[in-house]
Amino acid sequence: MSVVSRYLSGLFFRFLGLCLAGFLTLFMVVDFIEKISDFVSHGIPYGDILLYFAAQIPYMAILLIPVAALASLLITLAVLGRNSEIVAFKGSGLSLWRLSRPFVASGLALSALVFILENLVTPAAAEVSNRIWEGQVRNRRSESIQAEVRDVWARDRRMFEHFGTYDESRGEATEASFIIFDEAFNLQTRVEAERAVFSPEGLRLFGARVKDYRVMTGGMARRFSFRSEKELFLPGFPAPPAGLGHQGSSDSDELSVAALSESIGLLKAEGFYPLRQMVDLQFKFSRPLITLVMIIMGIPLGFWREKGGSVALGLVQGMVLSFLYLVTQELSRSLGYAGLLPPFLAAWLPNCLFTLLGIYLFSYVRQ
């Protein structure tokens, strides 16, 4: 590594440490103020409180490293510009691309660090923090039954069930839908209800809408009859399998790539199409590179002014650019969840757009 590269990298990482420490401290203080009353009121030992907040650091670091890296880059270039060092470097024959290489390399290293934290450190840390928060503060074990779970799917040999909400402890569901097939796996009946109540005697539906299908002889055309029932009782109808109301660590952000891939494989084996999990898996690979993308975007903004430069302006630019990226990322994720974009495209589109924008802006910086 040349003297220039060591100098620029050292300056960048010095500001990165300050920015990351400041952002982490701010977030930890806010989280502490929000939750300390819950810890104290439940009599949680001080050691467990410290362990909980320590376990939160890896996940917060993953979220804040891209923002801190961008802010650090802009501050670094602002300081260089204020000291007229950029002009001096260019006067000695160094191109802006040569000056950018240490920052790009730093972005790659930070992206690798984020990937390692997300897959090796964060899952174990999340398990510790969830055990303390869910198990002690809320007095609820991770395997206990929640009062209510949402968007529940169940499958039997000849039937699919879906509930908008499901309370396993009471055997009640809302926005219930039942799709029933015959022995040849032809669609036989579809039942939708505003509310469903399971009991040992059977299933009671309220506000039910029933479609009965039948295949016409000699072709694939189908006919169906429709009827509405204010209240409908289906004797002997089995309740969903036990465990649908169990709470588990199903948050994709708390799973490693291997664990999430295994979960997707199990869901596919059960006959489901886990679209949300497939989108989240692609984000597992694209999200660590956000740091590199932020660096690429920040380089032309920092080089725009060769002389002068404001540290405060660099911080503001970093925050605004991070906010724009976050909005784009969440929009793309929502389109992926809705099936309007393939999972791969939904995860990688923001990175591609902002990388191309950064390269385009760099081409307009005076070399």
C-alpha positions in Angstrom: 0.0 0.0 0.0 1.4 3.4 -1.0 1.9 6.3 1.3 -1.1 8.1 -0.2 -3.4 5.1 0.2 -2.3 4.6 3.9 -2.9 8.3 4.5 -6.3 8.5 3.0 -7.5 5.1 4.5 -6.2 6.1 7.9 -8.1 9.5 7.8 -11.2 7.7 6.6 -11.2 5.0 9.3 -10.5 7.6 11.9 -13.6 9.5 11.0 -15.5 6.2 10.6 -14.7 5.3 14.2 -16.0 8.6 15.5 -19.2 8.6 13.4 -20.0 5.0 14.2 -19.4 5.5 17.9 -21.6 8.6 17.8 -24.4 6.9 15.9 -24.3 3.8 18.1 -24.3 5.9 21.3 -27.3 7.9 20.1 -29.3 4.8 19.2 -28.3 3.0 22.4 -29.4 6.0 24.5 -32.8 6.2 22.7 -33.3 2.4 23.1 -32.2 2.5 26.8 -34.6 5.4 27.6 -37.5 3.5 25.8 -37.0 0.2 27.6 -35.4 0.8 30.9 -38.7 1.3 32.7 -39.8 -2.2 31.5 -36.6 -3.8 32.8 -36.9 -2.1 36.2 -40.6 -2.8 36.6 -40.0 -6.5 36.0 -37.0 -6.7 38.3 -34.5 -7.8 35.6 -30.9 -8.2 37.0 -28.5 -5.5 36.0 -26.2 -8.1 34.4 -29.0 -9.2 32.1 -29.9 -5.6 31.2 -26.2 -4.9 30.2 -26.2 -8.2 28.2 -29.4 -7.3 26.4 -28.0 -3.9 25.2 -24.6 -5.5 24.4 -26.4 -8.1 22.2 -28.2 -5.2 20.3 -24.8 -3.7 19.2 -24.1 -6.1 16.2 -27.5 -5.6 14.6 -27.3 -1.8 15.1 -23.8 -1.8 13.7 -25.1 -3.5 10.5 -27.7 -0.8 10.1 -25.4 2.1 10.8 -22.1 1.1 9.1 -23.3 2.2 5.6 -24.5 5.6 7.0 -21.3 6.1 9.0 -19.1 5.1 6.1 -20.8 7.6 3.8 -20.7 10.4 6.4 -17.0 9.6 7.1 -16.1 9.7 3.4 -17.8 13.1 2.9 -16.1 14.5 6.0 -12.7 13.1 4.9 -13.0 14.7 1.5 -14.3 18.0 3.1 -11.2 18.1 5.3 -8.9 17.4 2.4 -10.6 20.1 0.3 -10.4 22.6 3.1 -6.7 22.0 3.5 -6.3 22.2 -0.4 -4.9 18.7 -0.3 -7.0 17.5 -3.2 -5.5 20.2 -5.4 -2.1 19.3 -4.2 -2.6 15.6 -5.0 -3.9 16.5 -8.5 -1.0 18.8 -9.0 1.5 16.0 -8.3 -0.1 13.9 -11.1 -2.5 11.7 -9.1 -5.9 11.3 -10.8 -9.2 11.3 -8.9 -9.6 7.6 -9.7 -6.3 7.0 -8.0 -7.4 9.0 -5.0 -10.7 7.0 -4.9 -9.2 3.6 -4.8 -8.4 3.5 -1.1 -12.0 4.5 -0.3 -13.4 1.8 -2.7 -11.2 -0.8 -1.1 -12.4 0.3 2.4 -16.0 0.0 1.2 -15.3 -3.6 0.1 -13.7 -4.5 3.4 -16.6 -3.0 5.3 -19.1 -4.8 3.1 -17.3 -8.1 4.0 -17.4 -7.2 7.7 -21.2 -6.5 7.5 -21.8 -9.9 5.8 -19.8 -11.7 8.5 -21.6 -9.9 11.3 -25.0 -10.6 9.7 -24.4 -14.3 9.3 -22.1 -15.3 12.2 -22.7 -12.8 15.0 -26.2 -11.3 14.6 -28.2 -14.6 14.8 -26.6 -15.6 18.1 -26.8 -12.0 19.5 -30.5 -11.8 18.5 -31.2 -15.1 20.3 -29.7 -13.7 23.5 -31.6 -10.4 23.3 -34.9 -12.1 22.5 -34.5 -14.5 25.3 -34.1 -11.7 27.8 -36.8 -9.4 26.3 -39.4 -12.1 25.5 -38.6 -14.5 28.2 -38.1 -12.2 31.2 -39.5 -8.8 30.4 -42.7 -10.1 28.7 -42.7 -13.3 30.7 -43.2 -15.3 27.5 -41.0 -18.2 26.5 -40.0 -18.3 22.8 -42.0 -21.5 22.3 -45.1 -20.2 24.0 -48.4 -19.5 22.2 -49.0 -15.9 21.1 -52.3 -14.3 21.8 -52.6 -13.9 18.0 -50.6 -14.5 14.9 -51.2 -13.1 11.4 -51.2 -14.3 7.9 -51.3 -18.0 8.8 -51.2 -20.9 6.2 -52.0 -24.5 6.9 -52.1 -27.5 4.6 -53.8 -30.9 4.7 -53.8 -33.7 2.2 -56.9 -32.3 0.3 -57.1 -28.8 1.7 -55.4 -25.4 2.1 -56.3 -23.0 4.9 -55.5 -19.4 5.3 -56.3 -17.0 8.2 -55.8 -13.3 8.4 -55.4 -13.7 12.2 -55.4 -16.9 14.3 -55.7 -17.3 18.0 -54.7 -20.9 18.8 -55.5 -20.6 22.5 -59.1 -19.7 21.7 -59.5 -21.6 18.5 -60.7 -18.5 16.6 -59.7 -17.0 13.3 -60.6 -14.0 11.2 -60.6 -13.6 7.4 -60.7 -17.4 7.1 -60.4 -19.2 3.7 -60.6 -22.9 3.0 -59.8 -24.4 -0.4 -60.9 -28.1 -0.6 -60.0 -30.6 -3.4 -61.4 -34.0 -4.3 -59.4 -37.3 -4.5 -58.2 -36.4 -8.0 -57.0 -33.0 -6.7 -59.7 -31.1 -8.6 -61.0 -28.0 -6.9 -64.2 -28.9 -5.1 -65.1 -26.2 -2.7 -63.9 -22.8 -1.6 -65.2 -21.3 1.7 -64.5 -17.8 2.9 -65.7 -16.5 6.2 -65.3 -13.3 8.2 -64.8 -15.3 11.4 -64.2 -19.0 12.2 -64.4 -20.8 15.5 -63.0 -24.3 16.0 -64.3 -26.7 18.6 -64.2 -30.5 19.2 -67.6 -30.8 17.6 -66.6 -29.0 14.4 -66.2 -25.6 12.7 -68.6 -22.7 13.0 -68.3 -20.0 10.4 -69.8 -16.5 10.5 -70.4 -14.4 7.4 -69.6 -17.4 5.2 -69.4 -17.4 1.4 -69.4 -20.9 -0.2 -68.5 -21.8 -3.8 -69.1 -25.4 -4.9 -67.3 -26.4 -8.1 -68.0 -29.4 -10.4 -66.3 -30.5 -13.7 -68.6 -30.8 -16.6 -68.7 -34.1 -18.4 -66.5 -34.3 -21.6 -64.3 -31.3 -21.0 -62.3 -29.1 -18.7 -64.9 -26.4 -18.3 -66.2 -25.8 -14.8 -69.4 -24.6 -13.2 -69.9 -23.5 -9.7 -72.8 -22.6 -7.4 -72.5 -19.8 -4.9 -74.3 -19.2 -1.6 -74.0 -17.0 1.4 -74.6 -18.1 5.0 -74.9 -15.8 8.0 -73.8 -18.8 10.1 -72.6 -22.2 9.0 -71.6 -25.2 11.0 -69.4 -28.0 9.6 -69.5 -31.0 12.0 -66.3 -32.9 12.5 -64.2 -30.3 10.7 -60.7 -30.7 12.1 -58.8 -27.8 13.8 -55.5 -26.7 12.3 -52.5 -28.6 13.6 -51.1 -27.5 16.9 -48.2 -25.1 16.7 -49.5 -22.5 14.3 -49.7 -20.0 17.1 -46.2 -20.7 18.4 -43.7 -18.0 18.4 -40.4 -18.7 16.8 -37.5 -16.8 15.5 -39.0 -16.4 12.0 -37.8 -12.9 11.5 -35.6 -13.1 8.4 -33.3 -10.4 9.7 -32.3 -12.6 12.6 -31.5 -15.7 10.4 -28.3 -16.5 8.7 -28.1 -17.3 5.0 -27.9 -21.0 5.7 -30.8 -20.9 8.2 -33.0 -18.9 5.8 -32.2 -21.2 2.9 -33.2 -24.2 5.0 -36.4 -22.5 6.0 -37.3 -21.8 2.3 -36.5 -25.4 1.4 -38.9 -26.7 4.1 -41.7 -24.4 3.0 -41.3 -25.5 -0.6 -41.3 -29.1 0.4 -44.7 -28.4 2.1 -46.1 -27.1 -1.2 -45.8 -23.4 -0.5 -44.2 -20.6 -2.5 -42.3 -18.6 0.2 -42.0 -15.4 -1.8 -41.2 -13.1 1.2 -38.4 -15.4 2.4 -37.0 -15.6 -1.1 -36.9 -11.8 -1.3 -35.2 -11.6 2.1 -32.6 -14.2 1.1 -31.6 -12.1 -1.9 -31.4 -9.1 0.4 -29.0 -11.1 2.6 -26.5 -10.9 -0.2 -27.2 -7.4 -1.5 -27.5 -5.6 1.8 -23.8 -5.9 2.9 -22.8 -4.2 -0.4 -24.8 -1.0 0.6 -21.6 0.3 2.2 -19.7 0.0 -1.0 -22.6 1.6 -2.9 -22.7 4.5 -0.5 -18.9 5.0 -1.0 -19.4 5.1 -4.8 -22.2 7.6 -4.4 -20.2 9.8 -2.0 -17.0 10.0 -3.9 -18.2 12.4 -6.7 -20.1 14.5 -4.1 -16.9 14.8 -2.0 -14.7 15.7 -5.0 -17.2 18.2 -6.4 -15.4 21.0 -4.6 -11.6 20.8 -4.8 -11.1 23.6 -2.3 -13.0 24.5 0.8 -15.6 22.2 2.2 -17.8 22.0 5.2 -17.9 19.0 7.7 -21.5 19.9 8.6 -22.5 19.9 5.0 -20.9 16.5 4.6 -22.9 15.1 7.4 -26.1 16.5 6.0 -25.4 15.2 2.5 -24.7 11.7 4.0 -28.0 11.7 5.9 -30.0 12.8 2.9 -28.4 10.3 0.5 -28.9 7.5 3.1 -32.6 8.4 3.4 -33.1 8.4 -0.4 -31.4 5.0 -0.6 -33.6 3.6 2.3 -36.8 4.8 0.6 -35.7 3.2 -2.7 -34.8 0.0 -0.9 -38.0 -0.3 1.0 -40.0 0.4 -2.2 -38.2 -2.3 -4.1 -38.6 -4.7 -1.2 -42.4 -4.0 -1.2 -42.6 -4.6 -4.9 -40.8 -7.9 -4.4 -43.1 -9.0 -1.6 -46.1 -8.2 -3.8 -44.7 -10.3 -6.6 -44.3 -7.3 -9.0 -40.5 -7.8 -9.1 -38.6 -11.1 -9.1 -36.8 -11.6 -5.7 -33.3 -11.2 -7.3 -34.3 -7.9 -9.1 -36.1 -6.5 -6.0 -32.9 -7.0 -3.9 -30.3 -5.8 -6.3 -32.2 -3.0 -8.1 -31.4 -0.2 -5.5 -27.7 -1.2 -5.5 -27.5 -1.1 -9.3 -29.4 2.2 -9.6 -27.3 4.1 -7.0 -24.0 2.6 -8.3 -24.8 3.7 -11.9 -25.8 7.1 -10.5 -22.5 7.4 -8.7 -20.5 6.4 -11.8 -22.5 9.0 -13.8 -21.8 11.8 -11.3 -18.1 10.8 -11.2 -17.8 11.3 -14.9 -18.9 14.9 -14.5 -16.3 15.7 -11.8 -13.5 17.8 -13.1 -10.5 15.5 -13.5 
